[in-house]
Every structure is written in structure tokens, then in C-alpha cells.
Amino acid sequence: MAKFDGIIGKALLTVTETEKELTLVFADNRYLFVTVENGKLKTESVPE
């Protein structure tokens, strides 16, 4: 999945969980936001 190429092999630094979102912070200041919408996982990565 090309969308996640930027985080493959990067160290996972922190995980933050809220009621509606899971945030994963990787080395090199890369973020992955995971939410559930209509029963499906939705992800957004910064930077892409």
C-alpha cells in the first residue's frame, strides 16, 4: 500500500487514543490518524 510507504520501518514513538480517534506518531514527525466511519477504518497520514 503506497499510502503507508513513508512509515514503513519507522520507529513508533507514541500512541494516543481518544473516544473517536487513534493517533500514531512515528519517527521523523510522521502522524497516522485512524478513525472508524460507517463501520470502516479510515486513515489519514501527515505528511503523505
Predicted model as a PDB file, atoms N, CA, C, CB and O in Angstrom, pLDDT in the B-factor column:
MODEL        1                                                                  
ATOM      1  N   MET A   1       0.842  -1.174   0.000  1.00 62.00           N  
ATOM      2  CA  MET A   1       0.000   0.000   0.000  1.00 62.00           C  
ATOM      3  C   MET A   1       0.889   1.238   0.000  1.00 62.00           C  
ATOM      4  CB  MET A   1      -0.959  -0.003   1.215  1.00 62.00           C  
ATOM      5  O   MET A   1       1.504   1.560   1.017  1.00 62.00           O  
ATOM      6  N   ALA A   2       0.958   1.911  -1.096  1.00 75.00           N  
ATOM      7  CA  ALA A   2       1.829   3.071  -1.260  1.00 75.00           C  
ATOM      8  C   ALA A   2       1.517   4.176  -0.256  1.00 75.00           C  
ATOM      9  CB  ALA A   2       1.708   3.613  -2.668  1.00 75.00           C  
ATOM     10  O   ALA A   2       2.396   4.967   0.085  1.00 75.00           O  
ATOM     11  N   LYS A   3       0.296   4.236   0.213  1.00 78.00           N  
ATOM     12  CA  LYS A   3      -0.092   5.285   1.150  1.00 78.00           C  
ATOM     13  C   LYS A   3       0.742   5.239   2.426  1.00 78.00           C  
ATOM     14  CB  LYS A   3      -1.568   5.162   1.491  1.00 78.00           C  
ATOM     15  O   LYS A   3       0.962   6.274   3.054  1.00 78.00           O  
ATOM     16  N   PHE A   4       1.202   4.070   2.813  1.00 84.00           N  
ATOM     17  CA  PHE A   4       1.928   3.903   4.065  1.00 84.00           C  
ATOM     18  C   PHE A   4       3.438   3.733   3.878  1.00 84.00           C  
ATOM     19  CB  PHE A   4       1.380   2.718   4.803  1.00 84.00           C  
ATOM     20  O   PHE A   4       4.140   3.423   4.840  1.00 84.00           O  
ATOM     21  N   ASP A   5       3.945   3.927   2.674  1.00 84.00           N  
ATOM     22  CA  ASP A   5       5.378   3.772   2.415  1.00 84.00           C  
ATOM     23  C   ASP A   5       6.230   4.673   3.293  1.00 84.00           C  
ATOM     24  CB  ASP A   5       5.674   4.058   0.965  1.00 84.00           C  
ATOM     25  O   ASP A   5       7.343   4.290   3.654  1.00 84.00           O  
ATOM     26  N   GLY A   6       5.745   5.855   3.647  1.00 83.00           N  
ATOM     27  CA  GLY A   6       6.511   6.793   4.451  1.00 83.00           C  
ATOM     28  C   GLY A   6       6.731   6.356   5.885  1.00 83.00           C  
ATOM     29  O   GLY A   6       7.630   6.867   6.553  1.00 83.00           O  
ATOM     30  N   ILE A   7       5.924   5.415   6.375  1.00 87.00           N  
ATOM     31  CA  ILE A   7       6.087   4.988   7.770  1.00 87.00           C  
ATOM     32  C   ILE A   7       6.639   3.578   7.906  1.00 87.00           C  
ATOM     33  CB  ILE A   7       4.770   5.072   8.485  1.00 87.00           C  
ATOM     34  O   ILE A   7       6.913   3.131   9.020  1.00 87.00           O  
ATOM     35  N   ILE A   8       6.804   2.876   6.809  1.00 89.00           N  
ATOM     36  CA  ILE A   8       7.355   1.518   6.868  1.00 89.00           C  
ATOM     37  C   ILE A   8       8.787   1.596   7.401  1.00 89.00           C  
ATOM     38  CB  ILE A   8       7.319   0.826   5.455  1.00 89.00           C  
ATOM     39  O   ILE A   8       9.619   2.326   6.862  1.00 89.00           O  
ATOM     40  N   GLY A   9       9.059   0.855   8.438  1.00 92.00           N  
ATOM     41  CA  GLY A   9      10.390   0.820   9.019  1.00 92.00           C  
ATOM     42  C   GLY A   9      10.691   1.939   9.992  1.00 92.00           C  
ATOM     43  O   GLY A   9      11.768   1.951  10.588  1.00 92.00           O  
ATOM     44  N   LYS A  10       9.773   2.887  10.176  1.00 93.00           N  
ATOM     45  CA  LYS A  10       9.976   3.994  11.118  1.00 93.00           C  
ATOM     46  C   LYS A  10       9.618   3.537  12.525  1.00 93.00           C  
ATOM     47  CB  LYS A  10       9.126   5.233  10.716  1.00 93.00           C  
ATOM     48  O   LYS A  10       8.717   2.720  12.716  1.00 93.00           O  
ATOM     49  N   ALA A  11      10.328   4.069  13.495  1.00 96.00           N  
ATOM     50  CA  ALA A  11      10.051   3.746  14.897  1.00 96.00           C  
ATOM     51  C   ALA A  11       8.746   4.401  15.332  1.00 96.00           C  
ATOM     52  CB  ALA A  11      11.217   4.203  15.808  1.00 96.00           C  
ATOM     53  O   ALA A  11       8.504   5.573  15.042  1.00 96.00           O  
ATOM     54  N   LEU A  12       7.910   3.642  16.029  1.00 96.00           N  
ATOM     55  CA  LEU A  12       6.675   4.173  16.594  1.00 96.00           C  
ATOM     56  C   LEU A  12       7.012   4.815  17.933  1.00 96.00           C  
ATOM     57  CB  LEU A  12       5.589   3.054  16.757  1.00 96.00           C  
ATOM     58  O   LEU A  12       7.483   4.136  18.846  1.00 96.00           O  
ATOM     59  N   LEU A  13       6.773   6.127  18.059  1.00 97.00           N  
ATOM     60  CA  LEU A  13       7.159   6.867  19.258  1.00 97.00           C  
ATOM     61  C   LEU A  13       6.045   6.942  20.289  1.00 97.00           C  
ATOM     62  CB  LEU A  13       7.588   8.256  18.885  1.00 97.00           C  
ATOM     63  O   LEU A  13       6.282   6.681  21.468  1.00 97.00           O  
ATOM     64  N   THR A  14       4.832   7.295  19.867  1.00 97.00           N  
ATOM     65  CA  THR A  14       3.710   7.398  20.802  1.00 97.00           C  
ATOM     66  C   THR A  14       2.416   6.965  20.146  1.00 97.00           C  
ATOM     67  CB  THR A  14       3.577   8.824  21.329  1.00 97.00           C  
ATOM     68  O   THR A  14       2.265   6.998  18.925  1.00 97.00           O  
ATOM     69  N   VAL A  15       1.482   6.558  21.001  1.00 98.00           N  
ATOM     70  CA  VAL A  15       0.123   6.211  20.583  1.00 98.00           C  
ATOM     71  C   VAL A  15      -0.819   6.961  21.506  1.00 98.00           C  
ATOM     72  CB  VAL A  15      -0.136   4.649  20.630  1.00 98.00           C  
ATOM     73  O   VAL A  15      -0.711   6.864  22.728  1.00 98.00           O  
ATOM     74  N   THR A  16      -1.748   7.710  20.915  1.00 97.00           N  
ATOM     75  CA  THR A  16      -2.738   8.451  21.691  1.00 97.00           C  
ATOM     76  C   THR A  16      -4.119   7.986  21.254  1.00 97.00           C  
ATOM     77  CB  THR A  16      -2.576   9.998  21.503  1.00 97.00           C  
ATOM     78  O   THR A  16      -4.428   7.943  20.063  1.00 97.00           O  
ATOM     79  N   GLU A  17      -4.939   7.641  22.232  1.00 97.00           N  
ATOM     80  CA  GLU A  17      -6.285   7.140  21.949  1.00 97.00           C  
ATOM     81  C   GLU A  17      -7.308   8.094  22.548  1.00 97.00           C  
ATOM     82  CB  GLU A  17      -6.478   5.701  22.511  1.00 97.00           C  
ATOM     83  O   GLU A  17      -7.250   8.415  23.735  1.00 97.00           O  
ATOM     84  N   THR A  18      -8.242   8.545  21.722  1.00 95.00           N  
ATOM     85  CA  THR A  18      -9.384   9.312  22.203  1.00 95.00           C  
ATOM     86  C   THR A  18     -10.632   8.493  21.907  1.00 95.00           C  
ATOM     87  CB  THR A  18      -9.454  10.738  21.533  1.00 95.00           C  
ATOM     88  O   THR A  18     -10.546   7.386  21.376  1.00 95.00           O  
ATOM     89  N   GLU A  19     -11.766   9.032  22.246  1.00 92.00           N  
ATOM     90  CA  GLU A  19     -13.018   8.312  22.017  1.00 92.00           C  
ATOM     91  C   GLU A  19     -13.274   8.059  20.539  1.00 92.00           C  
ATOM     92  CB  GLU A  19     -14.178   9.083  22.609  1.00 92.00           C  
ATOM     93  O   GLU A  19     -13.875   7.047  20.180  1.00 92.00           O  
ATOM     94  N   LYS A  20     -12.824   8.971  19.677  1.00 93.00           N  
ATOM     95  CA  LYS A  20     -13.139   8.867  18.258  1.00 93.00           C  
ATOM     96  C   LYS A  20     -11.938   8.632  17.358  1.00 93.00           C  
ATOM     97  CB  LYS A  20     -13.827  10.093  17.823  1.00 93.00           C  
ATOM     98  O   LYS A  20     -12.112   8.417  16.159  1.00 93.00           O  
ATOM     99  N   GLU A  21     -10.707   8.666  17.905  1.00 97.00           N  
ATOM    100  CA  GLU A  21      -9.545   8.610  17.034  1.00 97.00           C  
ATOM    101  C   GLU A  21      -8.351   7.964  17.738  1.00 97.00           C  
ATOM    102  CB  GLU A  21      -9.180  10.011  16.558  1.00 97.00           C  
ATOM    103  O   GLU A  21      -8.174   8.089  18.950  1.00 97.00           O  
ATOM    104  N   LEU A  22      -7.552   7.281  16.948  1.00 97.00           N  
ATOM    105  CA  LEU A  22      -6.284   6.729  17.388  1.00 97.00           C  
ATOM    106  C   LEU A  22      -5.202   7.455  16.607  1.00 97.00           C  
ATOM    107  CB  LEU A  22      -6.213   5.168  17.174  1.00 97.00           C  
ATOM    108  O   LEU A  22      -5.256   7.506  15.378  1.00 97.00           O  
ATOM    109  N   THR A  23      -4.219   8.019  17.304  1.00 97.00           N  
ATOM    110  CA  THR A  23      -3.139   8.751  16.657  1.00 97.00           C  
ATOM    111  C   THR A  23      -1.825   8.041  16.927  1.00 97.00           C  
ATOM    112  CB  THR A  23      -3.084  10.215  17.150  1.00 97.00           C  
ATOM    113  O   THR A  23      -1.457   7.803  18.078  1.00 97.00           O  
ATOM    114  N   LEU A  24      -1.120   7.706  15.849  1.00 96.00           N  
ATOM    115  CA  LEU A  24       0.185   7.061  15.948  1.00 96.00           C  
ATOM    116  C   LEU A  24       1.232   8.072  15.483  1.00 96.00           C  
ATOM    117  CB  LEU A  24       0.245   5.735  15.093  1.00 96.00           C  
ATOM    118  O   LEU A  24       1.101   8.651  14.405  1.00 96.00           O  
ATOM    119  N   VAL A  25       2.266   8.285  16.291  1.00 97.00           N  
ATOM    120  CA  VAL A  25       3.334   9.217  15.930  1.00 97.00           C  
ATOM    121  C   VAL A  25       4.602   8.411  15.707  1.00 97.00           C  
ATOM    122  CB  VAL A  25       3.545  10.310  17.036  1.00 97.00           C  
ATOM    123  O   VAL A  25       5.057   7.680  16.587  1.00 97.00           O  
ATOM    124  N   PHE A  26       5.167   8.559  14.509  1.00 96.00           N  
ATOM    125  CA  PHE A  26       6.359   7.830  14.121  1.00 96.00           C  
ATOM    126  C   PHE A  26       7.565   8.768  14.084  1.00 96.00           C  
ATOM    127  CB  PHE A  26       6.156   7.157  12.757  1.00 96.00           C  
ATOM    128  O   PHE A  26       7.424   9.989  14.150  1.00 96.00           O  
ATOM    129  N   ALA A  27       8.749   8.169  13.978  1.00 93.00           N  
ATOM    130  CA  ALA A  27       9.973   8.954  13.840  1.00 93.00           C  
ATOM    131  C   ALA A  27       9.858   9.864  12.614  1.00 93.00           C  
ATOM    132  CB  ALA A  27      11.218   8.024  13.721  1.00 93.00           C  
ATOM    133  O   ALA A  27       9.051   9.611  11.720  1.00 93.00           O  
ATOM    134  N   ASP A  28      10.658  10.908  12.583  1.00 89.00           N  
ATOM    135  CA  ASP A  28      10.640  11.905  11.514  1.00 89.00           C  
ATOM    136  C   ASP A  28       9.338  12.703  11.502  1.00 89.00           C  
ATOM    137  CB  ASP A  28      10.845  11.230  10.165  1.00 89.00           C  
ATOM    138  O   ASP A  28       8.950  13.255  10.472  1.00 89.00           O  
ATOM    139  N   ASN A  29       8.663  12.760  12.657  1.00 91.00           N  
ATOM    140  CA  ASN A  29       7.466  13.579  12.818  1.00 91.00           C  
ATOM    141  C   ASN A  29       6.356  13.200  11.833  1.00 91.00           C  
ATOM    142  CB  ASN A  29       7.821  15.041  12.649  1.00 91.00           C  
ATOM    143  O   ASN A  29       5.721  14.076  11.245  1.00 91.00           O  
ATOM    144  N   ARG A  30       6.128  11.918  11.658  1.00 93.00           N  
ATOM    145  CA  ARG A  30       5.056  11.433  10.788  1.00 93.00           C  
ATOM    146  C   ARG A  30       3.902  10.954  11.654  1.00 93.00           C  
ATOM    147  CB  ARG A  30       5.558  10.289   9.853  1.00 93.00           C  
ATOM    148  O   ARG A  30       4.102  10.254  12.646  1.00 93.00           O  
ATOM    149  N   TYR A  31       2.703  11.336  11.270  1.00 94.00           N  
ATOM    150  CA  TYR A  31       1.498  11.017  12.033  1.00 94.00           C  
ATOM    151  C   TYR A  31       0.578  10.135  11.197  1.00 94.00           C  
ATOM    152  CB  TYR A  31       0.764  12.308  12.471  1.00 94.00           C  
ATOM    153  O   TYR A  31       0.486  10.288   9.979  1.00 94.00           O  
ATOM    154  N   LEU A  32      -0.101   9.211  11.872  1.00 94.00           N  
ATOM    155  CA  LEU A  32      -1.144   8.408  11.241  1.00 94.00           C  
ATOM    156  C   LEU A  32      -2.372   8.487  12.132  1.00 94.00           C  
ATOM    157  CB  LEU A  32      -0.684   6.916  11.023  1.00 94.00           C  
ATOM    158  O   LEU A  32      -2.334   8.080  13.293  1.00 94.00           O  
ATOM    159  N   PHE A  33      -3.461   9.012  11.585  1.00 96.00           N  
ATOM    160  CA  PHE A  33      -4.724   9.156  12.305  1.00 96.00           C  
ATOM    161  C   PHE A  33      -5.664   8.062  11.823  1.00 96.00           C  
ATOM    162  CB  PHE A  33      -5.352  10.580  12.091  1.00 96.00           C  
ATOM    163  O   PHE A  33      -5.856   7.893  10.619  1.00 96.00           O  
ATOM    164  N   VAL A  34      -6.251   7.317  12.757  1.00 97.00           N  
ATOM    165  CA  VAL A  34      -7.153   6.213  12.424  1.00 97.00           C  
ATOM    166  C   VAL A  34      -8.502   6.472  13.094  1.00 97.00           C  
ATOM    167  CB  VAL A  34      -6.556   4.832  12.877  1.00 97.00           C  
ATOM    168  O   VAL A  34      -8.572   6.679  14.305  1.00 97.00           O  
ATOM    169  N   THR A  35      -9.566   6.459  12.300  1.00 97.00           N  
ATOM    170  CA  THR A  35     -10.918   6.633  12.808  1.00 97.00           C  
ATOM    171  C   THR A  35     -11.814   5.552  12.199  1.00 97.00           C  
ATOM    172  CB  THR A  35     -11.459   8.062  12.484  1.00 97.00           C  
ATOM    173  O   THR A  35     -11.433   4.882  11.239  1.00 97.00           O  
ATOM    174  N   VAL A  36     -12.997   5.397  12.766  1.00 95.00           N  
ATOM    175  CA  VAL A  36     -13.998   4.481  12.217  1.00 95.00           C  
ATOM    176  C   VAL A  36     -15.178   5.313  11.734  1.00 95.00           C  
ATOM    177  CB  VAL A  36     -14.453   3.416  13.282  1.00 95.00           C  
ATOM    178  O   VAL A  36     -15.776   6.069  12.500  1.00 95.00           O  
ATOM    179  N   GLU A  37     -15.505   5.164  10.455  1.00 94.00           N  
ATOM    180  CA  GLU A  37     -16.655   5.863   9.866  1.00 94.00           C  
ATOM    181  C   GLU A  37     -17.523   4.845   9.141  1.00 94.00           C  
ATOM    182  CB  GLU A  37     -16.193   6.999   8.889  1.00 94.00           C  
ATOM    183  O   GLU A  37     -17.060   4.128   8.253  1.00 94.00           O  
ATOM    184  N   ASN A  38     -18.765   4.800   9.530  1.00 94.00           N  
ATOM    185  CA  ASN A  38     -19.728   3.865   8.929  1.00 94.00           C  
ATOM    186  C   ASN A  38     -19.235   2.426   9.000  1.00 94.00           C  
ATOM    187  CB  ASN A  38     -20.000   4.244   7.473  1.00 94.00           C  
ATOM    188  O   ASN A  38     -19.438   1.652   8.065  1.00 94.00           O  
ATOM    189  N   GLY A  39     -18.587   2.066  10.106  1.00 92.00           N  
ATOM    190  CA  GLY A  39     -18.128   0.705  10.302  1.00 92.00           C  
ATOM    191  C   GLY A  39     -16.845   0.344   9.569  1.00 92.00           C  
ATOM    192  O   GLY A  39     -16.439  -0.818   9.585  1.00 92.00           O  
ATOM    193  N   LYS A  40     -16.192   1.317   8.921  1.00 95.00           N  
ATOM    194  CA  LYS A  40     -14.959   1.058   8.181  1.00 95.00           C  
ATOM    195  C   LYS A  40     -13.833   1.923   8.733  1.00 95.00           C  
ATOM    196  CB  LYS A  40     -15.157   1.324   6.670  1.00 95.00           C  
ATOM    197  O   LYS A  40     -14.060   3.052   9.168  1.00 95.00           O  
ATOM    198  N   LEU A  41     -12.616   1.382   8.711  1.00 95.00           N  
ATOM    199  CA  LEU A  41     -11.457   2.148   9.149  1.00 95.00           C  
ATOM    200  C   LEU A  41     -11.107   3.210   8.112  1.00 95.00           C  
ATOM    201  CB  LEU A  41     -10.255   1.219   9.396  1.00 95.00           C  
ATOM    202  O   LEU A  41     -11.082   2.938   6.912  1.00 95.00           O  
ATOM    203  N   LYS A  42     -10.840   4.406   8.586  1.00 96.00           N  
ATOM    204  CA  LYS A  42     -10.400   5.498   7.730  1.00 96.00           C  
ATOM    205  C   LYS A  42      -9.058   5.976   8.270  1.00 96.00           C  
ATOM    206  CB  LYS A  42     -11.458   6.667   7.683  1.00 96.00           C  
ATOM    207  O   LYS A  42      -8.915   6.195   9.473  1.00 96.00           O  
ATOM    208  N   THR A  43      -8.082   6.138   7.396  1.00 94.00           N  
ATOM    209  CA  THR A  43      -6.767   6.588   7.828  1.00 94.00           C  
ATOM    210  C   THR A  43      -6.373   7.870   7.105  1.00 94.00           C  
ATOM    211  CB  THR A  43      -5.721   5.498   7.586  1.00 94.00           C  
ATOM    212  O   THR A  43      -6.755   8.115   5.960  1.00 94.00           O  
ATOM    213  N   GLU A  44      -5.605   8.662   7.809  1.00 92.00           N  
ATOM    214  CA  GLU A  44      -5.040   9.875   7.214  1.00 92.00           C  
ATOM    215  C   GLU A  44      -3.626   9.987   7.736  1.00 92.00           C  
ATOM    216  CB  GLU A  44      -5.891  11.167   7.556  1.00 92.00           C  
ATOM    217  O   GLU A  44      -3.398   9.919   8.943  1.00 92.00           O  
ATOM    218  N   SER A  45      -2.661  10.160   6.821  1.00 89.00           N  
ATOM    219  CA  SER A  45      -1.280  10.279   7.251  1.00 89.00           C  
ATOM    220  C   SER A  45      -0.750  11.675   6.923  1.00 89.00           C  
ATOM    221  CB  SER A  45      -0.410   9.194   6.585  1.00 89.00           C  
ATOM    222  O   SER A  45      -1.096  12.265   5.899  1.00 89.00           O  
ATOM    223  N   VAL A  46       0.095  12.186   7.814  1.00 87.00           N  
ATOM    224  CA  VAL A  46       0.686  13.504   7.635  1.00 87.00           C  
ATOM    225  C   VAL A  46       2.165  13.380   7.923  1.00 87.00           C  
ATOM    226  CB  VAL A  46       0.013  14.575   8.557  1.00 87.00           C  
ATOM    227  O   VAL A  46       2.481  12.875   9.001  1.00 87.00           O  
ATOM    228  N   PRO A  47       3.090  13.773   7.104  1.00 85.00           N  
ATOM    229  CA  PRO A  47       2.850  14.054   5.687  1.00 85.00           C  
ATOM    230  C   PRO A  47       2.578  12.759   4.929  1.00 85.00           C  
ATOM    231  CB  PRO A  47       4.053  14.795   5.066  1.00 85.00           C  
ATOM    232  O   PRO A  47       2.929  11.674   5.392  1.00 85.00           O  
ATOM    233  N   GLU A  48       1.957  12.880   3.772  1.00 69.00           N  
ATOM    234  CA  GLU A  48       1.605  11.691   2.990  1.00 69.00           C  
ATOM    235  C   GLU A  48       2.789  11.191   2.248  1.00 69.00           C  
ATOM    236  CB  GLU A  48       0.477  11.977   2.022  1.00 69.00           C  
ATOM    237  O   GLU A  48       2.694  10.195   1.531  1.00 69.00           O  
TER     238      GLU A  48                                                      
ENDMDL                                                                          
END                                                                             
